[in-house]
Amino acid sequence: MTVVSAVVLLAIFAALVWRFNDKGQFAGELWSPFVKWTVWKELILPGLGNTLKAAAVAAVLAMLFGIVFGLGRLSDHRWIRIPAGAVVEFFRAIPLLILIFLMFFVPNKISPSIADSQFGTLQRVLVDDFFSLFGVEINAGTIIVPAFAAVVFGLVLYNGSVLAEVVRAGVLSIPKGQAEAAYSIGLRKNGVMRLVLLPQAIRVMMPAIVSQLVVLLKDTALGFIIAYGELLNAGFNLIPANYHNNKIQAGIVIAIIYIAINMAVSRFATWLEGRGRRNRKTGGTTLGTGVGTPPAPGMSVKDRTAGGTGSASI
């Protein structure tokens, strides 16, 4: 079956190459823009920078969002657990493209009404002290959200909601005995979660977290719909418009760049997970003398190493 599959795939690839050549898609003028430094300097690299910038900011905020709301869903208090669950389910159910549209257009429409209400001062304070970090401005009570901020906010709300479920599932996957042992030595739930469950859950969740971050990176491409100058917009729209409408060639080059970035992210996550595994194997130290298990209460190390024949030291 492997040989047959390989032959079929090679045949499909050969057919595609033949059709490309038959239609003149290998003509030099269609590929020449991608060997020009000016194209990379003015279009592709700035677009790549915008993609990585949006992805980096959204990844950090989405992780924070996921941890807060994931742990909120595990709270013993209904007034925390139920709202956290409602927020996660709501934003997880809305398509990301709609979220980006909402983040881009809705604040501009509703902010004047809010400015005239009793929440006008709060709105201005939030924009000036927090959202201005993302380039959001307020002018005469009207909020103006730039494309970068709309993309980031949409990515955070959607991917953060998915990561919240990952966090919740990761914590619940830890054996109950871990929490029971922590409670037995006097830790409160905050300490149990922070010191015992969450560190173990993060290692369990790492593959799912990396997969979601790769999805987040690719989802930045949806920013082209609101004219955000990310990689897809710069490489797939602007280059063909100026160089012989070479959309197929531009799509292939941009796809290769995305694949390279995602492979680098996956490789880094694999290295990080392997390093954590090695640290768990070599970093542990035995309590007591450092040789074997610690002595039982009432027994000295000397008595135990002598085969337990000596008298117990009290």
Backbone as a ProteinNet text record, in pm:
[ID]
protein_1_A
[PRIMARY]
MTVVSAVVLLAIFAALVWRFNDKGQFAGELWSPFVKWTVWKELILPGLGNTLKAAAVAAVLAMLFGIVFGLGRLSDHRWIRIPAGAVVEFFRAIPLLILIFLMFFVPNKISPSIADSQFGTLQRVLVDDFFSLFGVEINAGTIIVPAFAAVVFGLVLYNGSVLAEVVRAGVLSIPKGQAEAAYSIGLRKNGVMRLVLLPQAIRVMMPAIVSQLVVLLKDTALGFIIAYGELLNAGFNLIPANYHNNKIQAGIVIAIIYIAINMAVSRFATWLEGRGRRNRKTGGTTLGTGVGTPPAPGMSVKDRTAGGTGSASI
[TERTIARY]
82.2	0	85.6	198.6	288.2	343.7	384.9	440.1	333.9	213.9	105.7	72.1	63.5	34	142.4	268.6	378.5	372.3	341	331.7	218.2	102.7	-11.4	22.5	85.6	121.9	222.3	319.6	416.7	350.5	253.1	181.8	102.1	36.4	-39.1	53.7	168.6	265.2	318.3	348	397.6	292.5	165.2	57.3	45.7	58.7	52.8	167.5	288.3	403.8	383.7	332.4	309.3	206.8	97.6	-4.8	49	129.4	190.4	276.2	356.8	444.3	363.7	255.4	172.6	104.8	70.7	4.1	102	231.8	331.2	351.9	318.3	331.3	475.4	567.6	708.6	786.1	714.9	781.4	859.3	976.1	1063.8	1006.1	927.2	873.2	772.9	709.9	614.6	684.3	804.1	879	983.9	1015	1123.6	1102.9	978	965.4	1023.3	1026.2	1068.5	1219.8	1289.9	1436.5	1484.8	1393	1429.1	1427.6	1534.9	1545.3	1441.9	1407.4	1309.7	1172.9	1135	1006.3	1006.9	1115.8	1125.2	1132.4	1207.5	1226.1	1099.4	1025.8	912	778	769.2	640.4	644.2	728	721.4	770.7	888.2	943.1	859.4	811.9	720.6	593.4	537.9	420.4	449.3	565.8	605.3	623	681.6	697.9	564.4	466.9	334	265.2	283.7	225.4	283.6	416.4	481.4	447.7	436.3	402.6	262.4	166.5	29.5	21	92	87.6	152	264.2	332.9	248	192.8	110	-15.3	-80.1	-202.3	-173.8	-59	-26.3	-10.6	59.7	79.2	-54.7	-134	-261.7	-360	-356.5	-445.3	-410	-280.3	-240.2	-288.9	-273.5	-323.1	-474.9	-543.5	-689.2	-727.2	-657.7	-688.8	-666.5	-557.5	-529.3	-632.8	-664.2	-760	-897.4	-947.7	-1083.5	-1088.6	-978.9	-976.2	-981.5	-903.9	-908.7	-1039.6	-1094.1	-1223.4	-1332.7	-1325.6	-1425.7	-1411.5	-1297	-1275.6	-1303	-1345.6	-1367.8	-1483.3	-1473.8	-1581.6	-1696.3	-1673.3	-1774.3	-1854.6	-1984.7	-2070.5	-2063.3	-2046.8	-2044.5	-1918.2	-1819.2	-1700.6	-1711	-1751.1	-1751.5	-1850.8	-1971.8	-2074.1	-2042	-2006.5	-1968.4	-1846.7	-1747.6	-1629.9	-1668.4	-1754.5	-1800.5	-1879.6	-1962.1	-2041.3	-1950.8	-1848.7	-1756.4	-1682.6	-1632.4	-1556.6	-1644.5	-1762.6	-1850.3	-1896.3	-1919.2	-1967.1	-1861.7	-1740.2	-1638	-1582.9	-1593.7	-1548.8	-1645.2	-1770.7	-1872.7	-1880	-1820.5	-1827.1	-1708.1	-1731.4	-1619.3	-1522	-1394.8	-1292.2	-1307.8	-1345.6	-1360.3	-1465.8	-1575	-1679.4	-1626.6	-1548	-1490	-1400.7	-1321.5	-1234.3	-1317.1	-1423	-1513.8	-1574.1	-1620.8	-1682.3	-1583.7	-1460.9	-1360.6	-1323.9	-1337.1	-1296	-1406.2	-1531.1	-1639.1	-1727.9	-1753	-1851.6	-1810	-1685.4	-1650.6	-1673.9	-1649.1	-1670.2	-1817.7	-1906.1	-2049.4	-2113.5	-2070.3	-2138.3	-2069.5	-1943.4	-1870.9	-1931.9	-1988.1	-2049.5	-2165.5	-2247.8	-2359.1	-2308.6	-2201	-2144	-2083	-2021.4	-1957.9	-2059	-2182.9	-2286.9	-2357.1	-2322.5	-2386.7	-2299.3	-2342.2	-2266.4	-2136.8	-2120.7	-1998.1	-1895.6	-1921.8	-1831.1	-1691.6	-1684.7	-1552.8	-1477.1	-1546.7	-1483.3	-1430.8	-1508.6	-1465.5	-1337.5	-1330.9	-1211	-1090.5	-1110.5	-999.3	-945.9	-1035.9	-992	-912.3	-958.9	-888.2	-753.2	-750.9	-626.7	-522.9	-568.1	-473.3	-440.4	-522.8	-494.8	-496.8	-609.8	-623.7	-536.6	-492.2	-401.5	-269	-234.4	-112.6	-118	-236.8	-254	-286.6	-274.1	-300.1	-442.9	-527.8	-666.2	-671.4	-752.1	-765.1	-911.4	-933.8	-1069	-1067.7	-1156.5	-1161.2	-1305.2	-1328.7	-1463.5	-1563.8	-1519.9	-1608.1	-1619.9	-1554	-1559.4	-1429.7	-1441.8	-1324.1	-1284.3	-1156.5	-1101.8	-1007.3	-1042.4	-963.8	-882.9	-750.4	-669.9	-679.7	-637.8	-647.6	-566.2	-448.2	-365	-439	-500.6	-570.6	-690.4	-763.9	-879.7	-838.2	-729	-679.7	-637.1	-561.9	-513.9	-630.5	-726.1	-839	-921.1	-943.2	-1016.5	-943	-812.2	-732.2	-732.1	-723	-718.7	-850.7	-961.8	-1091.1	-1119.2	-1089.8	-1120.3	-1020.8	-892.6	-792.1	-778.4	-799.8	-798.1	-908.5	-1026	-1135.9	-1103.5	-1040.9	-999.8	-893.2	-796.4	-691.9	-748.5	-855.6	-919.6	-970.9	-1028	-1073.3	-954.9	-844.9	-724.2	-672.1	-669.9	-622.8	-713.5	-842.6	-936.6	-919.6	-908.9	-891.6	-757.1	-653.1	-521.8	-518.9	-581.1	-585	-666.9	-778.4	-863.2	-798.3	-698.8	-632.6	-532.6	-493.4	-399.4	-471.4	-410.8	-476.6	-520	-636.8	-690	-600.5	-522.5	-432.3	-332.1	-294.5	-201.3	-262	-386.4	-452	-478.5	-520.1	-548.6	-422.8	-310.1	-183.6	-146.1	-169.2	-137.1	-228.1	-356.3	-447.2	-408.8	-356.9	-324.6	-208.6	-124.1	-12.7	-46.4	-174.3	-219.7	-227.8	-207.3	-217.7	-363.7	-388.9	-521.7	-535.7	-658.3	-681	-593.8	-570.4	-484.1	-344.4	-290.4	-157.4	-154.2	-259	-265.5	-264.4	-344.4	-352	-221.5	-164.7	-47	81.1	93.9	219.4	219.7	103.4	97.9	32.9	-89.3	-165.3	-122.9	-114.8	-87.9	49.3	158.2	286.9	283.4	214.4	203.7	112.5	5.6	-89.8	-26.7	61.9	124.9	206.3	276	351.1	257.2	143.9	46.8	-14.7	-37.5	-105.3	-14.1	116.2	209.1	179.9	156	126	1.7	-103.6	-226.4	-204.5	-127.1	-98.7	-21.1	80.1	159.6	73.1	-12.9	-101.1	-192.1	-243.1	-331.3	-254.6	-130.2	-49.6	-15.7	4.2	25.1	-100.6	-217.1	-343.4	-355.9	-319.4	-325	-236.5	-116.6	-25.3	-85.2	-145.1	-205.9	-329.5	-401.7	-524.3	-497.1	-373.3	-343.3	-369.4	-370.4	-395.9	-535.1	-628.1	-762	-761.6	-650.7	-642.2	-648	-624.4	-628.6	-768.7	-871.6	-1008.6	-1037.5	-957.9	-972.6	-847.7	-776.6	-660.2	-543.5	-529.6	-409.9	-293.2	-181	-68.4	13.6	-51.1	23.6	77.6	134.3	208.2	118.8	-0.7	-87.9	-130.1	-163.4	-205.9	-91.6	26.8	141.3	189	191.8	248.7	150.5	25.7	-70.3	-158.8	-172.9	-256.6	-174.4	-75.3	-1.5	96.9	167.5	265.3	197.6	94.2	28.8	-28.8	-74.1	-131	-26.1	99.7	206.5	297.6	285	374.5	296.2	235.5	180.4	72.9	7.6	-101.4	-58.3	60.5	116.1	66.6	-63.2	-120.8	-75.7	-63.6	-21.7	119.6	209.4	347.8	355.5	278.9	279	222.8	116.1	58.9	156.6	233.1	330.9	440.5	493.4	601	551.6	433.2	380.4	350.1	298.8	271.6	400.1	508.4	637.4	685.3	665.9	707.3	626.6	494.5	410.9	452.4	479.3	520.4	651	745.8	874.7	856.9	772.4	750.3	685	582.5	512.2	601.9	685.5	779.4	879.7	923.1	1015.1	948.8	821.1	748.2	733.1	698.2	681.8	814	922	1053.1	1095	1069.2	1101.6	1021	893.5	810.8	861	903.7	959	1086.1	1170.8	1293.7	1261.1	1164.2	1126.8	1069.9	984.8	927.4	1034.5	1129.7	1238.1	1327.3	1353.9	1435.3	1365.2	1233.6	1158.6	1157.7	1150.8	1152.4	1286.9	1395.8	1528.7	1547.3	1496.4	1508.1	1431.7	1317.3	1240.8	1314.1	1390.8	1461.8	1586.4	1655.6	1784.5	1780.6	1674.3	1672	1621.1	1560.5	1502.4	1608.8	1595.5	1685.2	1606.6	1669.1	1603.4	1608.2	1500.1	1497.1	1584.7	1632.2	1711.2	1857.7	1923.4	2068	2112.6	2019.7	2059.9	2089.3	2079.8	2103.8	1977.2	1910.4	1789.8	1675.7	1574	1458.1	1489.2	1421	1446.6	1405.8	1469.8	1438.2	1297.3	1239	1106.8	1114.4	1003.7	1003.3	1046.6	1139.5	1187.6	1308.9	1353	1468.9	1579.9	1702.7	1816.8	1866.2	1941.1	1995.3	2091	2168.7	2265.9	2197.4	2088.1	2016.4	1956.9	1905.9	1839.6	1941.2	2056.7	2157.2	2221.6	2212	2267.6	2170.3	2063.5	1969.4	1856.8	1847	1736.4	1757	1883.7	1906.8	1933.9	1973.3	2004.7	1880.3	1899.9	1785.8	1743	1615.9	1562.4	1606.6	1637.9	1673.5	1548.9	1516.5	1396.2	1435.3
-121	0	126	120.4	236.5	264.3	158	174.3	226.3	169.6	213.9	360.8	399	538.4	631.7	590.9	673.9	691.2	582.3	589.7	682.8	671.7	757	904	933.8	1072.1	1126.9	1045.3	1089.3	1114	1028.9	1048.1	1178.1	1207.6	1333.1	1453.4	1443.3	1552.8	1572.9	1462.6	1473.7	1535.7	1498.5	1556	1706	1748.5	1891.2	1966.5	1909.3	1974.7	1986.6	1879.3	1882.8	1988.9	1998.2	2098.6	2239.9	2257.4	2387.9	2428.3	2335.9	2365.5	2391.1	2315.5	2331.5	2467.9	2519.6	2649.7	2765.6	2735.3	2841.4	2898.4	2819.9	2869.5	2868.9	2808.9	2810.5	2918.7	3006.9	3116.8	3204	3245.5	3319.3	3448.4	3518.9	3647.4	3633.9	3514.9	3494.4	3469.2	3412.9	3382.5	3487.3	3572.3	3669	3764.6	3804.6	3896.5	3841.6	3710	3651.3	3635.7	3677.5	3682.3	3826.7	3920.3	4061.7	4106.6	4168.4	4213.1	4319.7	4404.7	4511	4452.7	4342.4	4278.6	4224.6	4160.8	4108.8	4222.6	4325.4	4435.1	4517.1	4542.6	4633.6	4563.3	4434.2	4365.5	4243.5	4146	4018.3	4030.6	4088.9	4098	4187.2	4305.2	4381.4	4304.6	4231.4	4150.1	4039.5	3975.9	3872.3	3930.2	4049.2	4113.3	4142.5	4191.5	4218.5	4090.1	3983.5	3854.6	3806.2	3809.8	3761.8	3851.5	3982.4	4073.7	4045.8	4033.1	4003.9	3867.7	3769.5	3635.4	3631.8	3702	3701	3766.5	3884.5	3953.6	3872.1	3820.6	3743	3613.9	3550.3	3424.5	3446.2	3551.6	3578.5	3609.3	3695.7	3732.8	3615.6	3533.4	3417.7	3316.3	3298.6	3207.6	3258.9	3389.4	3447.1	3432.3	3461.2	3445.3	3301.2	3206.5	3065.3	3018.6	3062.7	3021.3	3078.1	3208.1	3272	3208.1	3194.8	3143.5	2991.6	2923.9	2779.3	2744.7	2817.7	2795.8	2847.6	2954	3004.4	2900.5	2820.4	2715.9	2602.3	2595.9	2493	2544.7	2669.9	2729.9	2661.5	2659.1	2605.4	2704.6	2829.1	2933.6	2946.5	2934.1	2941.5	3078.7	3184.9	3318.8	3343.1	3255	3261.4	3157.1	3036.6	2926	2948	2992.5	3006.2	3119.4	3242.1	3345.7	3307.5	3242.8	3201.1	3101.3	3007.2	2911.3	2977.2	3076.9	3147.1	3222.7	3290	3364.2	3269.6	3159.1	3063.8	3004.4	2958.2	2895.3	2995.7	3120.1	3222.1	3251.5	3283.9	3321.6	3200.7	3082.2	2962.7	2925.7	2967.3	2930.6	3027.6	3146.1	3246.3	3227.6	3223.9	3215.5	3331.8	3302.1	3402.7	3522.1	3497.9	3607.8	3708	3655.9	3744.8	3822.7	3758.2	3828	3943.3	3919.9	4026.4	4142.4	4110.4	4215.5	4292.8	4220.6	4286.5	4378.1	4330.6	4411.4	4536.2	4527.4	4638.1	4743.4	4697.9	4790.5	4829.4	4737.3	4763.8	4877.1	4880.3	4991.3	5128.6	5142.9	5271.9	5310.9	5210.6	5238.3	5266.7	5194	5205.6	5301.6	5335.8	5420.7	5559	5625.5	5757.1	5750.8	5645.1	5631.2	5609.1	5529.1	5505	5632.8	5712.1	5836.5	5933	5928.3	6017.9	5962.4	5839.4	5777.2	5792.5	5728.3	5734.8	5654.7	5572.9	5492.9	5560.2	5684.4	5753.9	5770.2	5805.4	5822.6	5690.9	5582.8	5451	5411.6	5438.1	5405.6	5479.1	5607.8	5685.1	5636.6	5604.1	5555.9	5423.7	5332.3	5203.7	5220.9	5309.8	5330.7	5397.4	5500.1	5574.4	5493.3	5412.2	5344.5	5202	5139.7	5000.4	4978.2	5004.2	4970.5	5059	5171.1	5255.2	5184.6	5084.7	5007.2	4936.1	4908.9	4839.3	4936	5064.3	5163.3	5212.1	5169.9	5214.6	5359.9	5440.8	5582.8	5617.2	5723.8	5775	5923.8	5963.5	6101.6	6150.8	6247.9	6302.6	6194	6098.9	5991.9	5875.4	5881.1	5773.3	5694.5	5564.4	5477.5	5435.1	5446.1	5403.9	5286.5	5169.7	5047.6	5021.2	5021.1	4990.3	4842.7	4810.1	4672	4577.2	4620.8	4536.2	4498	4594.8	4567.9	4476.6	4498	4413.7	4267.9	4247.6	4111.5	4047.9	4121.7	4067.9	4035.4	4126.2	4102.1	3981.3	3970.3	3854.8	3725	3722.8	3603.2	3566.6	3667	3640.9	3580.6	3638.3	3590.6	3448.2	3420.5	3286.2	3181.8	3206	3107	3097.9	3210.7	3205	3117.3	3119.3	3033.9	2886.4	2857.1	2718.9	2675.7	2763.2	2730.2	2716.1	2787.8	2772.4	2629.8	2573.1	2434.2	2339	2372.7	2290.1	2290.7	2409.7	2420.5	2341.3	2355.8	2283.5	2132.2	2086	1942.9	1894.7	1977.6	1937.2	1922.9	2016.7	2007.5	1886.6	1862.8	1749.2	1615.1	1615.7	1490.4	1444.5	1532.4	1494.4	1403.2	1291.6	1199.6	1270.4	1233.2	1298.1	1279.7	1175.1	1151.8	1263.2	1331.9	1443.8	1555.2	1590.7	1695.6	1650	1525	1474.8	1474.7	1437.8	1439.5	1581.9	1676.4	1815.6	1869.7	1835.8	1879.4	1817.3	1696.3	1626.3	1690.6	1766.1	1832.7	1977.5	2015.4	2145.4	2253.6	2222.5	2325.4	2360.4	2488.2	2529.9	2508.6	2531.2	2502.5	2588.6	2713.5	2799.8	2740.9	2695.1	2635.4	2503.2	2424.4	2296.5	2319.7	2415.9	2443.9	2502.5	2597.3	2670	2588.6	2509.5	2439.5	2294.2	2232	2088.5	2058.3	2103.1	2061.1	2133.7	2266.7	2343.1	2312.6	2302.2	2267.1	2133.3	2033.5	1905.5	1914.6	1991.3	2003.2	2071.5	2168.2	2238.7	2142.4	2047.6	1948.6	1858.2	1824	1740.8	1817.5	1948	2029.4	2077.7	2062.6	2124.5	2091.8	1965.1	1940.2	2014.8	2016.3	2085.7	2236.3	2290.7	2434.5	2472.6	2393.8	2423.4	2415.5	2314.1	2301.7	2423.6	2472.6	2588.6	2715.3	2726.6	2843.2	2842.7	2723.7	2714.8	2760.5	2717.6	2763	2915	2969.2	3114.7	3186.9	3134.3	3197.1	3198.6	3088.3	3082.9	3171.4	3184.2	3264.9	3413.6	3456.9	3598.1	3635.3	3533	3559.7	3617.4	3595.3	3651	3803.4	3859.7	4004.3	4075.1	4001.7	4068	4120.3	4064.3	4105.2	4246.8	4295.6	4434.3	4514.9	4466.7	4538	4547.4	4449.8	4446.6	4398	4465.4	4437.2	4318.6	4203.1	4083.8	4011	3893.3	3823.2	3786.5	3734.8	3693.4	3813.5	3922.2	4042.3	4097.6	4104	4160.4	4069.2	3937.7	3846.1	3796.1	3776.1	3712.8	3813.9	3932.8	4034	4141.5	4197.3	4309.7	4267.9	4157.1	4115.5	4079.8	3994.8	3966.7	4090.7	4186.4	4307.6	4390.5	4371.4	4450.6	4368.7	4236.8	4151.3	4042.2	4075.4	3978.8	3887.9	3930.5	3852.3	3709	3693.5	3560.7	3508.4	3485.3	3442.3	3301.3	3211.5	3075.6	3075.8	3147	3153.6	3221.5	3329.6	3398.2	3307.3	3233.3	3142	3033.8	2980.8	2876.2	2931.1	3048.3	3106.6	3140.4	3200.8	3237.5	3112.1	3007.1	2881.8	2820.8	2826.9	2773.8	2851.2	2982.3	3063.4	3024.6	3009.4	2967.7	2830.3	2737.6	2602.8	2608.6	2689.2	2700.9	2757.5	2859	2918.9	2818.4	2749.1	2652.6	2535.5	2490.9	2384.2	2430	2555.5	2609	2614.6	2657.6	2661.2	2520.4	2423.7	2286.1	2227.7	2258.5	2207.3	2267.1	2396.8	2459.6	2396.1	2368.1	2305.3	2164.9	2090.6	1956.8	1964.1	2061.9	2079.6	2117	2206.9	2249.9	2134.4	2052.6	1938.9	1836.3	1812	1718.8	1767.4	1896.6	1951.6	1937.7	1964.2	1946.5	1803.5	1708.5	1567	1527.8	1577.9	1546.7	1606.3	1727.6	1789.9	1711	1653.9	1574.2	1446	1393.5	1268.6	1289	1403.2	1422.8	1524	1602.4	1712.4	1675.4	1556.2	1519.8	1478.7	1519.6	1480.1	1410.8	1316.3	1238.5	1312.4	1312.2	1374.9	1298.9	1365.7	1299.4	1307.1	1189.9	1186.5	1193.5	1176	1173.6	1033.3	931.3	792.4	713.9	671.2	593	675.8	606.1	674.2	722.7	826.9	876.6	773.3	774.5	676.2	695.5	587.6	594	669.2	729.3	799.9	707.2	755.3	676.6	593.4	587.8	507.4	598.4	571.2	646.6	584.9	663.6	612.5	497.4	507.3	404	272.3	279.4	156.6	92.7	175.7	121.1	57.6	124.2	69.9	-55.4	-74.2	-195.1	-310.6	-292.8	-401.5	-398.2	-287.7	-273.4	-349.8	-396.8	-476.9	-390.7	-264.9	-178.6	-130.4	-64.9	-9.9	118.6	146.9	269.3	387.5	497.8	619.7	703.2	739.6	817.1	961.9
0	0	0	71.8	73.3	-66	-133.7	-269.1	-364.7	-356.6	-443.9	-418.4	-289.6	-255.8	-308.1	-292.7	-341.1	-492.6	-563.4	-709.1	-751	-682.2	-715.2	-691.6	-577.7	-547.5	-647.9	-684.9	-784.6	-919.7	-953.8	-1080	-1078.5	-964	-953.3	-962.4	-893.5	-897.7	-1040.4	-1109.6	-1247	-1338.1	-1316.6	-1397.7	-1373.5	-1246.7	-1216	-1281	-1273.3	-1335.4	-1486.2	-1546.4	-1690.9	-1727.7	-1651.9	-1679.1	-1656.6	-1551.3	-1527.3	-1646.3	-1692.5	-1805	-1932.4	-1950.9	-2070.3	-2072.8	-1956.7	-1947.3	-1932.3	-1936.9	-1928.8	-1790	-1685.9	-1549.3	-1499.1	-1576.8	-1537.6	-1612	-1675.3	-1746.7	-1648.6	-1690.4	-1600.8	-1549.7	-1635.3	-1593.4	-1479.3	-1465.5	-1357	-1223	-1227.7	-1105.5	-1072.9	-1168.8	-1149.8	-1032.9	-997.1	-883.2	-753	-739.9	-612.5	-601.8	-703.9	-694.6	-693.4	-679	-670.4	-524.7	-482.6	-344.1	-311.8	-407.1	-380.3	-345.6	-409.6	-379	-236.8	-198.3	-62	39.2	8.1	103	122.4	15.4	22.6	44.1	13.7	23.1	114.7	81	151.7	295.3	316	451.8	542.7	498.3	585	617.4	518.9	546	644.6	630.2	725.3	864.6	873.6	1003.4	1069.2	991.3	1047.1	1092	1014.8	1054.2	1186.2	1197.7	1320	1438.6	1415.2	1524.4	1577.2	1487.5	1530.8	1598	1542.9	1600.6	1738.7	1756.6	1885.5	1994.2	1964.3	2063.4	2095	1990.5	2012	2086.3	2061.7	2130	2280.7	2318.5	2461.4	2529.5	2468.1	2528.1	2527	2422.5	2417	2524.9	2552.5	2659.7	2794.7	2819.1	2944.4	2953.9	2845.4	2840.1	2869.3	2805.7	2824.7	2966.8	3029.4	3166.6	3261.9	3247.4	3338.7	3327.1	3205.9	3189.1	3201.8	3169	3191.6	3339.1	3419.5	3564	3622.7	3560.2	3606.3	3591.9	3487.6	3467.2	3568.3	3633.8	3736.3	3877	3889.2	4020.9	4093.9	4226	4308.8	4323.2	4285	4300.4	4171.5	4181.6	4064.7	3997.5	4076.8	4020	3938.1	3950.6	3864	3752.9	3789.2	3693.4	3578.8	3609.9	3506.5	3408.8	3454.8	3356.3	3272.8	3335.7	3259	3150.4	3183.9	3083.7	2972.2	3007.1	2905.5	2808.3	2861.5	2775.4	2680.4	2734.4	2652.3	2543.2	2579.2	2480.3	2375.5	2415.8	2321.4	2214.8	2257.3	2160.4	2084.8	2142.1	2070.6	1958.8	1972.2	1873.7	1756.7	1769.5	1662.2	1568.3	1436.8	1342.5	1360.7	1344.3	1367.5	1274	1150.2	1056	1103.4	1160.6	1212.9	1333	1417.7	1532.3	1487.2	1383.7	1334.3	1280.1	1207	1158.9	1275.3	1377.7	1492.1	1563.5	1583.2	1650.3	1569.5	1437.8	1351.6	1336.4	1325.2	1292.1	1410.4	1503.1	1608.4	1702.3	1754.2	1845.3	1784.9	1655.6	1589.7	1587.7	1583.1	1574.2	1710	1813	1942.5	2038.6	2014.1	2108.5	2125.5	2020.9	2046.6	2144.8	2137.6	2231.8	2372.9	2385.9	2518.6	2574.1	2487.2	2532.1	2591.9	2544.2	2596.1	2719.6	2758.8	2874.4	2997.1	3106.3	3231.4	3225.2	3119	3104.7	3013.2	2976.8	2886.7	2943.8	3072.1	3135	3140.9	3175.7	3180.1	3042.8	2937.8	2802.4	2766.9	2797.7	2765.8	2845.9	2971.3	3054.6	3000.6	2963.4	2909.5	2781.1	2694.1	2567.8	2591.8	2674.4	2696.9	2773.9	2870.5	2959.2	2916.4	2832.9	2796.7	2645.3	2582.2	2440.7	2351.4	2403	2323.3	2297.4	2378.8	2354.5	2220.8	2171	2043.5	1929.9	1955.8	1852.7	1846.6	1940.3	1941.8	1987.2	1918.8	1951	1974.2	2051.2	2071.3	2039.4	1951	1904.2	1910.9	1997.5	2016	2050.5	2132.9	2176.7	2082.1	1966.5	1867.4	1870.3	1890.4	1897.2	1756.3	1727.3	1598.7	1624.7	1572.5	1592.7	1466.2	1474	1354.5	1319.8	1199.4	1152.1	1240.4	1284.8	1370.7	1497.7	1563.7	1687.9	1664.6	1555.4	1527.1	1505.8	1433	1411	1542.8	1623	1750.8	1843.3	1856.8	1946.8	1901.6	1771.3	1721.8	1748.5	1724.6	1750	1897.9	1983.7	2127.7	2175.9	2134.1	2182.3	2135.4	2008.5	1956.8	2007.6	1984.5	2023.8	2175	2246.1	2392.2	2446.9	2382.9	2426.5	2404.2	2290.9	2266.1	2367	2393.8	2491	2632.2	2662.2	2792.9	2810.6	2705.5	2711.5	2721.8	2655.5	2665.9	2809.3	2870.3	3008.8	3102.6	3085.5	3172	3157.1	3032.7	3009.8	3063.4	3049.2	3099.7	3249.9	3320.7	3467	3511.8	3445.9	3482.8	3449.5	3358.9	3323.3	3428.7	3520.5	3625.9	3725.6	3765.3	3859.5	3987.6	4038.3	4157.7	4279.3	4278.1	4391.3	4410.7	4303.4	4314.9	4400.1	4370.3	4447.7	4590.6	4607.8	4742.7	4828.4	4769.7	4845.2	4884.1	4792.8	4822.9	4933.1	4927.8	5033.8	5168.1	5165.1	5290.4	5365.1	5294.5	5362.6	5395.5	5377.1	5422.8	5319.4	5191.4	5088.5	5062.2	5036.7	4994.5	4843.5	4792.9	4651.1	4562.7	4600.4	4521	4509.9	4621.4	4619.6	4546.1	4560.9	4489.9	4339.8	4294.9	4152.1	4099.8	4174.2	4126.3	4137.2	4242.3	4267.7	4222.5	4213.9	4186.3	4051.5	4032.6	3914.8	3787.2	3794.2	3672.4	3611.2	3689.2	3626	3553.3	3610.2	3542.3	3420.8	3434.1	3323.7	3203.4	3226.1	3115	3030.1	3094.3	3017.3	2937.5	2996.3	2925.4	2808.4	2829.6	2729.5	2618.4	2631.5	2537.8	2391.6	2353.4	2210.7	2162.4	2243.5	2203.3	2196.9	2290.1	2288.9	2163.2	2128.7	2010	1884.7	1877.5	1761.7	1748.4	1860.1	1854.2	1818.2	1863.2	1827.5	1678.4	1622.1	1477.5	1403.3	1453	1394	1405.4	1520.2	1540.1	1439.2	1418	1322.6	1182.4	1142.1	1009.2	1000.5	1111.9	1110.8	1094.7	1115.3	1090.2	944.7	856.4	714.9	692.6	786.4	771.4	783.7	829.3	840	705.3	595.4	464.6	432.7	497.1	466.8	514.9	613.1	658.9	624.2	521.5	465.6	563.2	652.3	736.6	650.9	658.7	570.7	613.5	628.7	669.9	546.1	567.3	462.5	344.2	371.2	261.1	177.7	244.1	170.4	86	146.2	74.7	-38	-9.8	-108.3	-211.4	-171.9	-261.9	-335.1	-279.9	-344.2	-414.8	-345.1	-401	-510.1	-489	-590	-722.8	-724.4	-853.8	-920.4	-840.3	-899.8	-973	-938.3	-1000.2	-1091	-1088.7	-1167.9	-1241	-1352.2	-1448	-1388.7	-1282.4	-1221.6	-1189.4	-1132.9	-1104.2	-968.9	-956.8	-829.4	-790.2	-886.7	-853.6	-797.8	-862.8	-815.2	-678.3	-660.8	-532	-423.1	-456.3	-357.3	-316.2	-411.5	-379.4	-288.3	-321.5	-240.1	-100.3	-89	42.2	123.7	58.3	129	184.6	106.3	153.4	276.5	275.3	390.4	514.7	499.4	611.7	663.4	572.4	613.5	691.6	644.7	713.4	854.4	868.9	1001.4	1095.1	1046.5	1131.4	1169.2	1076.7	1110.8	1215.8	1206.4	1307.2	1444.2	1448.6	1575.4	1633.2	1549.4	1595.5	1642.9	1570.9	1612.5	1746.7	1765.5	1893.3	2007	1981.9	2085.5	2117.7	2014.5	2038.3	2122.4	2089.8	2168.5	2312.4	2330.2	2464.2	2545.5	2480.9	2551.1	2586.9	2494.3	2523.2	2635.8	2640.6	2748.9	2882.5	2883	3007.3	3054.2	2957.7	2995.1	3053.3	2993.3	3047.6	3185.9	3207.8	3339.3	3444.6	3407	3503.8	3538.8	3441.1	3467.5	3552.7	3531.6	3597.1	3708.9	3716.8	3811.9	3949.3	3962.3	4090.4	4190.7	4315.3	4422.2	4530.4	4593.4	4697.2	4829	4900.2	5030.2	5128.1	5227.2	5330.9	5299.4	5289.9	5274.3	5130.4	5034	4894.9	4847.4	4931.9	4894.7	4921	4811.8	4830	4883.7	4933.6	4988.6	5129	5176.6	5311.3	5416	5534.2	5637.4	5689.9	5735.4	5795.9	5928	5971	6099.4	6214.1	6294.5	6407.4	6377.8	6253.7	6215.4	6167.2	6208.4	6159	6029.9	5951.3	5826.7	5853	5958.9	5990.8	6019.6	6099.3	6133.4	6008.4	5917.2	5800	5705.4	5685.8	5596.3	5651.7	5780.9	5841.4	5831.7	5757.9	5740.6	5839.7	5913.3	6006.7	6135.5	6164.6	6285.9	6406.9	6384.2	6497.7	6565.5	6676.1	6749.8	6685.7	6692	6637.2	6721	6651.9	6722.6	6738.9	6856.5	6886.3	6900.4
[MASK]
++++++++++++++++++++++++++++++++++++++++++++++++++++++++++++++++++++++++++++++++++++++++++++++++++++++++++++++++++++++++++++++++++++++++++++++++++++++++++++++++++++++++++++++++++++++++++++++++++++++++++++++++++++++++++++++++++++++++++++++++++++++++++++++++++++++++++++++++++++++++++++++++++++++++++++++++++++++++++

